[in-house]
Amino acid sequence: MATIAGLRTDRLGLLLDQFDKARDMAQVRLAGLGDEEYLWEPVPGCWSIRRRGEAATPRAFGPGDWLLDRGAPDIPAGEYAEIARQAAGGMPVAKIADDWSVSVERVEEVLAHTGPVEPDETPVTTIAWRLGHLHFCFAGTWEWTFGERSQDPTRLVDFTPDAAVAVERFWALMDRWRDSVAAVTEEQLDTIGFSQYPYGSDPDEPFVSALWGGNLEFIHHMAEIALLRDLWRARATARA
């Protein structure tokens, strides 16, 4: 474990420090989250959590009474460069298609694309959706890295309309994730397929790559939650 001035500079240490600092900021920004704000839909057509039978998206999922919205499978514009990298590295088109649950023809269309990529028209999502999405992703990654590697990731999180319960459950999961990651060895960091999480490229990458990708996912979704909280407060002030 390398250190400079008492700070870790090894790969795992840097990733853990990044996660810890992001978590500290996120805990401050999530403090006091109430149910109305948690479920607030700032525009029509938002994705959120819905009661079973009320979800409008084609692949909404969850094991309990509340489901997390999810749309039809596709490759977003932000992943075109990654798809090209995977194909150039020798990954079969059929494997890429299977990873994204799309047709081979869709992958070939992405690979044939030239010029600037048009931004995706993505739905606005609620705080409940963002938090639920993070919970689902990290719960699934933990199960398929440190757990039994057998449970369906879509069945691991019982989504709830209670903000306080959702936040408490989420931080409990993140504690478990952080503890498990802290015990990873240098050899495991470099092991391709150390994480077998089935949604994405984890099985085809060294774990250090999957790990920094998880940090990125955590940071950018928490930033979006923070912005939604800012907009909620501004909305309340404007009405006063």
C-alpha positions as CSV (number, residue, x, y, z in Angstrom):
1,M,0.0,0.0,0.0
2,A,1.7,3.2,-1.2
3,T,1.3,6.4,0.7
4,I,2.5,10.0,0.3
5,A,2.1,12.4,3.2
6,G,-0.1,9.8,4.9
7,L,-2.5,9.5,2.0
8,R,-2.9,6.3,0.0
9,T,-1.8,6.5,-3.6
10,D,-2.3,2.9,-4.6
11,R,-5.1,2.1,-7.0
12,L,-7.5,0.7,-4.5
13,G,-6.7,3.5,-2.0
14,L,-7.5,6.2,-4.6
15,L,-10.8,4.6,-5.6
16,L,-11.8,4.1,-1.9
17,D,-10.9,7.7,-1.1
18,Q,-12.9,8.9,-4.1
19,F,-15.9,6.9,-3.0
20,D,-15.7,8.0,0.6
21,K,-15.5,11.7,-0.3
22,A,-18.4,11.3,-2.7
23,R,-20.4,9.5,-0.1
24,D,-19.8,12.2,2.6
25,M,-21.2,14.8,0.2
26,A,-24.1,12.6,-0.8
27,Q,-25.1,11.9,2.8
28,V,-25.3,15.7,3.4
29,R,-27.4,16.2,0.3
30,L,-29.8,13.4,1.2
31,A,-30.4,14.5,4.8
32,G,-34.0,15.3,5.5
33,L,-35.5,13.9,2.3
34,G,-39.2,13.7,2.6
35,D,-41.7,11.5,0.8
36,E,-43.3,14.2,-1.3
37,E,-39.9,15.5,-2.5
38,Y,-38.7,11.9,-3.1
39,L,-41.6,11.1,-5.4
40,W,-41.9,14.6,-7.0
41,E,-42.3,14.6,-10.8
42,P,-41.1,18.0,-12.1
43,V,-42.4,17.4,-15.6
44,P,-45.0,15.1,-17.2
45,G,-43.8,11.7,-18.3
46,C,-41.2,11.2,-15.6
47,W,-39.8,7.8,-14.7
48,S,-40.2,6.9,-11.0
49,I,-41.3,4.0,-8.8
50,R,-44.9,2.9,-9.4
51,R,-47.4,0.6,-7.8
52,R,-47.5,-2.8,-9.4
53,G,-50.1,-2.6,-12.2
54,E,-49.6,1.2,-12.7
55,A,-46.2,1.3,-14.3
56,A,-46.3,2.6,-17.9
57,T,-42.8,1.5,-19.0
58,P,-42.4,-1.9,-20.7
59,R,-39.8,-3.4,-18.4
60,A,-40.6,-2.0,-15.0
61,F,-39.3,-4.4,-12.3
62,G,-39.2,-5.2,-8.6
63,P,-40.1,-8.1,-6.3
64,G,-42.7,-6.2,-4.2
65,D,-45.7,-3.9,-4.5
66,W,-43.6,-1.1,-6.1
67,L,-41.7,-1.3,-9.4
68,L,-38.9,0.8,-10.9
69,D,-39.6,2.2,-14.3
70,R,-37.4,0.8,-17.1
71,G,-37.8,1.4,-20.9
72,A,-37.2,-0.8,-23.9
73,P,-33.6,-2.0,-24.4
74,D,-31.3,0.1,-26.5
75,I,-27.7,1.4,-26.7
76,P,-27.6,5.0,-25.6
77,A,-25.6,7.5,-27.6
78,G,-23.1,7.9,-24.7
79,E,-22.1,4.3,-25.2
80,Y,-21.4,4.4,-28.9
81,A,-17.6,4.9,-28.4
82,E,-17.5,2.1,-25.9
83,I,-19.3,-0.3,-28.3
84,A,-16.7,0.6,-31.0
85,R,-13.9,0.0,-28.5
86,Q,-15.3,-3.4,-27.5
87,A,-15.7,-4.4,-31.2
88,A,-12.2,-3.2,-32.1
89,G,-10.9,-5.3,-29.1
90,G,-12.4,-8.4,-30.6
91,M,-15.7,-8.8,-28.7
92,P,-18.2,-10.5,-31.0
93,V,-21.1,-8.4,-32.2
94,A,-23.5,-11.1,-30.9
95,K,-21.9,-10.8,-27.4
96,I,-22.3,-7.0,-27.5
97,A,-26.0,-7.4,-28.6
98,D,-26.6,-9.9,-25.8
99,D,-25.1,-7.6,-23.2
100,W,-27.4,-4.8,-24.2
101,S,-30.5,-7.0,-24.9
102,V,-30.6,-5.6,-28.5
103,S,-30.5,-7.2,-31.9
104,V,-27.2,-7.8,-33.8
105,E,-28.6,-5.4,-36.4
106,R,-28.8,-2.6,-33.8
107,V,-25.2,-3.1,-32.8
108,E,-24.1,-3.1,-36.5
109,E,-26.0,0.2,-36.9
110,V,-24.1,1.7,-34.0
111,L,-20.8,0.5,-35.3
112,A,-21.6,1.9,-38.8
113,H,-22.5,5.4,-37.3
114,T,-20.2,8.2,-38.5
115,G,-20.1,11.9,-37.5
116,P,-21.4,13.5,-34.3
117,V,-23.7,11.5,-32.1
118,E,-27.1,13.1,-31.4
119,P,-27.9,13.2,-27.6
120,D,-30.5,10.7,-26.4
121,E,-34.0,11.9,-25.6
122,T,-34.0,10.5,-22.1
123,P,-36.9,10.8,-19.6
124,V,-36.6,13.0,-16.5
125,T,-36.4,10.8,-13.5
126,T,-37.5,11.4,-9.9
127,I,-35.3,11.2,-6.8
128,A,-37.0,7.9,-6.0
129,W,-36.0,6.6,-9.4
130,R,-32.3,7.7,-9.1
131,L,-31.9,6.3,-5.7
132,G,-33.7,3.1,-6.6
133,H,-31.5,2.7,-9.7
134,L,-28.4,3.1,-7.7
135,H,-29.6,0.6,-5.1
136,F,-30.5,-1.9,-7.8
137,C,-27.1,-1.5,-9.5
138,F,-25.0,-1.8,-6.4
139,A,-27.1,-4.6,-4.9
140,G,-26.7,-6.6,-8.1
141,T,-23.0,-5.9,-8.4
142,W,-22.4,-6.9,-4.8
143,E,-24.3,-10.2,-5.3
144,W,-22.4,-11.0,-8.5
145,T,-19.0,-10.1,-7.1
146,F,-19.0,-10.9,-3.4
147,G,-22.2,-12.9,-3.0
148,E,-23.4,-16.2,-4.3
149,R,-23.5,-14.9,-7.9
150,S,-26.9,-16.5,-8.5
151,Q,-29.8,-14.1,-7.6
152,D,-31.6,-12.2,-10.2
153,P,-30.6,-8.5,-9.8
154,T,-34.1,-7.3,-10.5
155,R,-35.4,-9.2,-7.4
156,L,-32.9,-7.9,-4.9
157,V,-34.4,-4.5,-4.0
158,D,-37.9,-4.0,-2.5
159,F,-38.6,-0.5,-3.7
160,T,-40.5,1.7,-1.3
161,P,-42.4,5.0,-1.4
162,D,-41.1,5.8,2.1
163,A,-38.1,8.1,1.6
164,A,-36.5,7.5,5.0
165,V,-36.7,3.7,4.6
166,A,-35.2,3.9,1.1
167,V,-32.3,6.0,2.3
168,E,-31.6,3.8,5.3
169,R,-31.6,0.7,3.2
170,F,-29.4,2.3,0.6
171,W,-26.7,3.3,3.0
172,A,-26.7,-0.1,4.7
173,L,-26.0,-1.6,1.2
174,M,-23.3,0.9,0.5
175,D,-21.6,0.1,3.9
176,R,-21.5,-3.6,2.8
177,W,-20.2,-2.7,-0.6
178,R,-17.5,-0.5,0.8
179,D,-16.4,-3.1,3.4
180,S,-16.2,-5.8,0.7
181,V,-14.2,-3.6,-1.8
182,A,-11.7,-2.6,0.9
183,A,-10.7,-6.2,1.3
184,V,-10.0,-6.8,-2.4
185,T,-6.4,-7.8,-3.3
186,E,-4.2,-6.4,-6.0
187,E,-4.6,-9.7,-7.9
188,Q,-8.3,-9.5,-7.7
189,L,-8.2,-5.9,-9.0
190,D,-6.6,-7.2,-12.1
191,T,-8.8,-10.3,-12.5
192,I,-11.0,-10.2,-15.6
193,G,-14.5,-11.3,-14.6
194,F,-14.0,-11.0,-10.8
195,S,-17.4,-9.3,-11.1
196,Q,-19.9,-11.4,-13.0
197,Y,-22.7,-8.8,-12.8
198,P,-24.8,-9.8,-15.8
199,Y,-25.9,-6.3,-16.9
200,G,-23.0,-4.7,-18.6
201,S,-19.4,-5.5,-19.4
202,D,-18.1,-6.5,-15.9
203,P,-17.4,-10.1,-16.8
204,D,-15.2,-9.0,-19.7
205,E,-13.1,-6.4,-17.7
206,P,-10.6,-6.4,-14.9
207,F,-12.3,-5.6,-11.6
208,V,-10.5,-2.3,-11.2
209,S,-12.3,-1.1,-14.3
210,A,-15.7,-2.2,-13.0
211,L,-14.8,-0.5,-9.7
212,W,-14.1,2.9,-11.1
213,G,-17.2,2.6,-13.3
214,G,-19.2,2.0,-10.1
215,N,-17.8,5.1,-8.6
216,L,-18.7,7.1,-11.7
217,E,-22.3,5.7,-11.5
218,F,-22.6,6.7,-7.8
219,I,-21.1,10.2,-8.3
220,H,-23.2,11.2,-11.3
221,H,-26.5,10.0,-10.1
222,M,-26.0,11.6,-6.7
223,A,-25.2,14.9,-8.4
224,E,-28.5,14.5,-10.3
225,I,-30.3,13.9,-7.0
226,A,-28.7,17.0,-5.5
227,L,-29.9,19.1,-8.5
228,L,-33.4,17.8,-8.1
229,R,-33.3,18.7,-4.4
230,D,-32.2,22.2,-5.4
231,L,-35.1,22.5,-7.9
232,W,-37.5,21.3,-5.2
233,R,-36.5,24.0,-2.8
234,A,-36.5,26.7,-5.5
235,R,-40.1,25.5,-6.5
236,A,-41.2,25.9,-2.9
237,T,-39.6,29.4,-2.6
238,A,-41.2,30.6,-5.9
239,R,-44.7,29.6,-4.6
240,A,-44.2,31.4,-1.2
